[in-house]
Amino acid sequence: MTALAVPVSQPVLAEGDAGSYLAARSASVTSDFSAAARYYSRALARDPGNLTLMEAALTSYIATGEVDRAVPIARRMLQAGANSQLANLALTADAAKREQWDQILADLDAGQSVGPLFDGLLRAWSLVGTGDIAEALDAFDAVADTQGVQAFGLFHKALALITVGDLEGADRILSGADGTQLNLTRRGALIHASVLAQLDRTDEALEMLDIGFAGSSDPEAEAMRTAVLDGSVRADEVANAAEGVAEIYHSIAGALSGEANDAYTLIYSRMSSFIDPGHIDSIILSATLLESLQRYELATEAYDLVPRDHPSYYSAELGRAESLNRLGRSDAAIEALKQLSESYGDVALVHITLGDLLRQMERFEESIPPYDRAVALFETPDVRQWMVYFARGIAHERLDQWPQAEADFRTALELRPDQPQVLNYLGYSFVEMQSNMDEALDMIQRAVQGDPDSGYITDSLGWVLYRLGRYDEAVIHMERAVELMPVDPIVNDHLGDVYWAVGRTREAEFQWHRALSFDPEPDEADRIRRKLDVGLDAVLADEGAAPLNVANDDG
């Protein structure tokens, strides 16, 4: 796909105040689509024939999900003679929503185009809409015969066969029995499982779900499994031609996701849910794209569109809570997660997410019960559970509940023995408590092997060697830690202590000054100033710590 453009040369703005245009441009740069739409509309009011402004306003309205406001602008652009891919996308979506199939076919014949793949699938679905199924299937075959897009043509042909009740034909395509093995997406796998269930091939449907979603907690897959078992699966994934066209937009959005600019991909996902408001995958894709673009307000609005009775509701609510938190509305995010934990008490991820957010806000005591509820839901040990025990262990440690913290850290290591973060956290905790020093050194050395470019972990290795009195060895690792994290106050402070321990007092003082310049915590800053005043030996003596075995020869 290429960038959207209007091949018309004209001034960006006619005579008059350019303030709205400049504000709109600024908003566009930061993907602030709501502000951009507002300002471009004001600029258009001053210069209503400006095609460049029309295209920009059109883009902004679609990105906000206001496709109904974009359509009149697209119509004006085509009436003015613009050759705009974006305008064609908007007008096609509007016509499909209205089921104006003869008009769409006439527009295609007249040369109104988006691109070969889109146009080919659009023609085929429009023929489905007119009831000309035989010609429609030929049109899908024409797409499937095009190099590079065969999978699109075959998948959409299978969907069309489902709409007309030919489940056997759809299965032959989706299973590869017709000779071409499709690499089905998540959505494609769910649709195929639905087809198999409706053909009374329950075991095959369940096997497909087992293989396709092994180890995942996909809510729709779980709902599909339940429906397969109780015989309630319905053929409603794509019920008609309009939803088929919505599927074109979604298919292309899926192909673009991660490959094209997120704002461009968003255009297709927004169009899909405009035509088919029940296309939950498109809604969630739009929300995740908006999160990626840091438009969290719009993301929360998109997540809100997922109905409470949909299997993906709790997943959408988790996304909404994350967006609320990113907006600085942490209390609202916590409240949303608390309500969700009551409604979906049997979903461990809900409790984990609540615990994580509370822990990140340093509300450690409140974070532990959600983690406890999640752990209680674990039926069998799984390597992925290490993160939950690690997180709960951190909360316990911050609350000075060391026995519980150590137990969680050790459980995390049982599940994932060489996890660098856990090894480092537990090892460093032992160092700070000056206990289990040999085990701490072994853990931290293993952590460094697992993540040699982590400044925090390298700092831990230098620090445990320092605590063990192996000062010369400590210098090497602490200098490496400062290379990896040059502006961290703790790491620079530690390097100062190590330098002091080997008698390099001037370099120690330099590092302490550097540490102070990087805004350490108040109590740490006071300690660093005290070291600069009287030296590390005196500070350790005041603290009742063991003295250093050093030669203070000033290096």
N, C-alpha and C positions, 0 to 999 in steps of 0.2 A: 504494500500500500504506500502511496505517496502522500505528502503533506497536502492538506486542503489549500486551494488557492483559487483566486478569481483572476483569470487572464485578461483583465481590463486595466488599462493604464489611465489613472486619473488622480487628482490631488487627494490626499488622505482626508482633508477637511476643507470645505469651502470657506469663504471669508466669514469671520465671526469669532466668537470666543472658543478657543481650543481647550479650555480647562477641562471640560467633560471628557474629551478624547484623551488627554494626557492622563487623567485619573483612571480612565478605563484601561489604557495601556499598562499603567502601573499595577492595576488589579490583575490584569491578565498574566503579567510576569510572575506573580505569586500564586497563580491559580485561584484567585479570589473571584470565583465565577459569579456570585451573586452581585458583588459590587461592580464587576465588569459589565454585566447585563444592564444594570441600572444606569451606569455612565454612558455606555454605548447608545442606549435608547435616547438619552438626553442629547447626545451628539447627533443622532439621526433626526431628532426633531428640528435641529438647526439646518441639517443638510440631508433631507430625506431621500435624495437620489444617489447617495454615495454608496457604491457597491462594496467598497472595502469595509465601510462601517457596517453594512448589512451582514456581510460574512462574519465579522467579529461578533456582532450582536447575536446572530444565529448560533454560533458556536457556544457562546456563554449561556444562552437560554437552554440549549440542549444539555449542557453540562450540569445545570441546576435541576434538570428533570422537567423543565417547563416547555416541553415539546409543543404543546398547544399554542404557546406564544411564539415559538420559532417558525411554525408553518406559514403564517401570513407573510413573514419576512422572506422566507424561501420562495413563496409564490411571486412576490414583488421582484425578486432577483431574476427569476426566469422570464418574467414579463419584460424586464429591462434588457434581456438578451444575454445575461451572464451564463457562462458555462461552469457551473459550480457542482462539484461532486457532493458537497455537503447539502446544498439545496435539494438535489435529487434524492439524497437519503431521507431528508425530512419529508418531502412530498410523497415519496413512496410509502413511508411509514404511515402517513395520514391516510393515504388511499387504501392501504391494506387494512387499516383499522376500520375503515368504512366499507370494506369489502367491494371496492370499485375495481373489479378484476378486468373488465373490458377496457376501462380507462388505462390501467397499468399496462396491459398488453399493447394498446394503441401508442402509449408513450414510449414503450420499448421499441416498437416498430419505427417510431419517429426519431429515434436516436437518443432518447433520454437515458443516460447511462451512468452507472457507478463504477463498474468494472466487470470483466468477463465472468468471473465466478459469481458475483452477486447477481448480475443480470440473468445468467443462466438458471440459477436456482429460483429467482423471482419469477421468470417466465413459467417454469414448471409448476410452482405453487399457484400461480394465477390461473393456470389451466385446470388445476385441481379445483380452484374456486368456481370456475365456470362449469364444472362437471365433466369436462373432457379428460377423463382419466387416462385413456389410452395414449393420447397425445402428450399428456403430462408425464407419463412414465418414459416416453421417448425423449422428452426434454431432460429428465433426470439422467437418462442414459448418455445423452450428449455431454452433460457435465462430467459424468464418470469416465467418459472416453477422452477427456482433456488431460494432458500430462500434468502431473503435480497436484491435481485437485480431485483425483478419483474418489478418495475417501469421503469428501464432502457430498459428491453426487450420489454415492451409494447409500450413505447414512440418511440423507434426506429422502431418497426414494423409499427406504425402509419406513421412515416416519409417515410418508404419504400412504403406503400400503396399510399401515396401522389405522389411519383415518378412515379408510374405506373397508376395514374389517378383514383384510387379507393378512392375518397373523402368521400363517405358514410362510407366505412370501417374505414377510419382514424378517422372520427367523432365519430363512435361508441366507439373506444378506448379512444379518448381524452375526451369524455363526460362522460365516465364511464358506458355507456349503455351496454357494454359487461359484466358488473358485477364487475369491479374493478375501483374504483375511484382514479384517479391519482392526486397527488398534483403538479400541473403544475408549472414550473418555469416561470419567466417573458417571456423567449423566447417561452416556450411551450404555454403560453396564447396567445401570438401574432400569433403563427402558427395556433392555434385552431380558433381564430377569422378570420384568412384568409380563412381557410377551410369553415367555416360557410358562409362567404360572397360569396365564389365561388359556394356554394350550393344554392345561392339566399335566404339565411336565414339572411337577413340584420339586422332585429331587434335583433335577438339572438347574432349576431356578435357585434353589438353596446352595447348590455347589458353586454356582456362579457368584453368589454373594459371599460365600466363604472364601473363594479364591481372590475375587476382586477387591474385597474389603478386609482382608486378613489383618488383624492387629490394629484396625482403626476403630474409632468410636463414632463413625458417621451416623448422624441421627436419621437421615433418610434411608440409609441401608438397613438400620435396625427396624425402622417402621415398615420397610418393604418385606423384611424377613417375617415380621408378625403378620402382615397382610397375606403373604404367601401361605403361611401355616394355617391361617383361619379362612382362607379362600375368599378374601375381600378385595383382591387386586382388581383395579379398574383400568380400562384403556383410555386414560384421559391426559396422558402426557402432552400429546399434540392432537387436539380434538377437531381442528378444522384448518382451512387454508390460511386464515389470518394468523393463527398460532404457528403455522408452518413458516410464514414470513418472519415472525418474531424469532423463530429458531434460526433463520439465516443470520440475523443480526447477532444472535447469541453465539452461534458457531464461529463467526468471524471475530467477535470479541474474544472468544476463548483462544483462537489461534494467535491473535495479536498480543494477548496478555503476556507480559514479560519480554516481549520482543519489540513492541512499538511504544511510543510515548504513552504514558498512562492517560493523559487527557484525551488523546486520540481514541484509545480503546474505549474510554468512557462514553464516547458518542454512540458507539454500537450497542453497548449494554443498556444505555438509557433508551435508545430507540426500541430495543426488544421489549422492555417492560412497559413502554408507552403503548405498544400494540397489544401486548398481553400482560396486564397488571398482575396476573397470577403466576408469571414466570419468576419463581423465587430465586432460581440460580442467577438470573440476570440482576435482580435486585441486590443480592448479596455481592455479586461481582462489582456492581456500581459502588456499593458501600466500601468494599475493600480498596478499590481504586481511589476513592475519595480520601480514605485514610492515608494511602500512600502519598497522595498529593497534599496531605496535611490540611484538608478541608473537613475538619472533624464535625462541624455543625451540620453540614450537608450529609455527612456519613451517618450521623445519628438519625437524621430524618429518613434516610434510606432504610436503615435497619428497622425503624418503626413501622415500615410497610409490611413486614413479615407477620402474617396472622398468628395469633396465639395458638391456634389449633394445628399449625404446620409443624412437622417434625424438626425443622431447622430453627424453630423459634428460639430455643435456648441458646443455640449457637449465635443467632443474630443478636440476642440480648447481651451475650458476652462481648461481641463486637461493639455494641452500643455503649456498654459500660466503659470499655477501653477508650472510645472516642470522648465520652464525657470526662474521663480522667485527664485526657490530653487537653481538653478545653479548660482545665483547672477546676472542674466541677466534681471534685473527688467525693464529696459527701453524697451527691446524686448518684455517682457511680456505685458507691458502697450500698446505698439503699436499693438500687436496682438489682445488685447481686444478692443482697439479703432476701429480697422477695423471690428471686429466681431460685435460691437455695431451698426455699420452702416449697415452691411448686415442683422443682426438679431435684428433690432430696436424694434421689437414687443415682444422680449423675455426679461422679467424683470430680470431673473437670470444673463444675460450677463451684464447688467448695474450694478447690485448689485456687481458682482465679480470685475468689474473695479473700482467701488467706494471703495470697501473694500481694494483692493491693494493700491490705491492712499492714502487712510487713513492710512494704515499700514506704508507707507513710509513718513507719516506726511505731505503729500501734501493735506492738509485739504481743501483748497479752490477749488482745482481741483476735489476733491472727491464729492462735493455736487451736481453738475449737473448730474452725472450718477445716484445718488440716487434719484434726482428729477424725472428723466426720468422713473426710475423703479416705483416710487410711482404713477406717472401719468398712469401707465399701470394697477394698481390695480383696478379691477372692483367692488369688494365687499370686506368688511373687512374680514380678515382671521388671525387666531391666529399666523400663521407662519410669518406674516408681522412685528411682533414686532421687530425682529432683524434689519430690514432695518431702521425703525424709530429710534431705539436705536443708530445704527451706524451713521446715519445722525446727530442725536443729539450730539454725541461726536464731530463730525467735527465742528458743529456750536459752541459748547462750547469752543473748542480749538481756534476758531477764535474770541472769545469774543462776539459772537452773541447770548447772553443769551435768549432773548425772543423766538427766533426760536428753540434753544436747548431745553428749558423747554417744549415748545409745542410738540416737537418730543418725549421727554421722557414721557410726560403724555399720548400721543397717544399710545406709546408702552405699558404703564401700563393699558390703557383701553383694549387693545387687550389681554394682559396677566398680570392681576393685581398683582400676587404674584411673578413675576420674580425677583429673588434676585439681579442679576447684575444691572438691571434698578433701582430698589429700592435703592440700595447702591449708585449708581452713582448720582442719583438725590438728595438723602438725603445728601450725602457727599458734593455735590456742594452747597447746602443750608448752611451747616455747615461752609464751607470756606467763604461764603459770609455773614455769621452770620445773616441769615434771615430765617423765617419760621422754627425756631428751634424745636418747638414742633412737627410739621409735619415731620421734618427731623429725629427726634428721633424715631417716630413711623415707618417711612419707614425703617430705618436701623434695628430696632428691628425685623421687619417682614423679612427683608433680612437675618438676622442671623438665624431666625427660619427655613427659606428655605434652607440655606446652612451653617450649623453650623461649618463646618470644613474649611471654607474659611478664611485665614489669613487676606486678604484685608478687608473683610466685618466685621470681628471681630474687626480689627483695627478701622474701621469707628465708630463702636459702642462705643469703648473706647474714641475716639476722640470727639464725640458729647457730651458725658457725661462730658468730660474735659471742653469743651467749655461752657457747662451749669453750670460749677462750682461744679459739683457733682464728686469731685476728688476721693474720696474713692471708689465709684462704678467704676470709670474709671480704677483704678489700676487693678482690677480683669480681666476685659476684655482685657486690653492692655497686661497684662502678658500672657494671653491665646493667643493673636495674635502673640507675640514673640515666643511662643512655636510652633505655626503653621508655622511661617516664620522667623526662627532664624537668617538668614543672610540678611534680607531686611533692607537697611539703614533707610528708612522712618519709618518703624514700630519700630525699635530700638530707633530712635530719638524721636518718640512720647512717648514711654515708659519713656524715660529720662525726658521729660517735665512733664509727669504725676507724676513721682516720686518727682520731684522738687516741684510740686504743693502741695504735702502732706508732704513736709518737709524732704524727704529722699534724701538729696542733694548728699551724697557720691555715692549712687546707681544711681542717675541721671547722675552724671559725668561719671560713669562707662559705662552707656548705650550710652552716647554721644560719648565716645571713641570707643565703639563697632560700632556705626553707621558710624563713620569716616573710620573704617577699611573695610567697605563694599562698598567703592567707590561711595558715593552719588554724585548727580549732583553738579557742581562747586558752584553755588549760595547757595545750601543747605549746602555744606561743609563749606563755609565761615560763615554761620549763626551758625552752630554747634560750630565752633572754637570760635566765639564770645561769645557763651553761656559758654564755658569752661573758657574763660578769665574773664568774668564779671558777669556771672549768668543769668538765664532766666529773672529775674525781670528787670534787666537793659536793656536787649535786647528788651523786650516788651515796656519799657518806651521810648527807642530810636525810636521804630517803631510807637509810638503813640497809642499803644494798651492799653486796660484796664488792670490794675494791677491784680495780682492774690491775692486771699484771702487765704494766707498760713501762717503757723507757721514754720518759718525757724529755727527749733531746731536741725537740722542735724539728724533727724530720732529718 
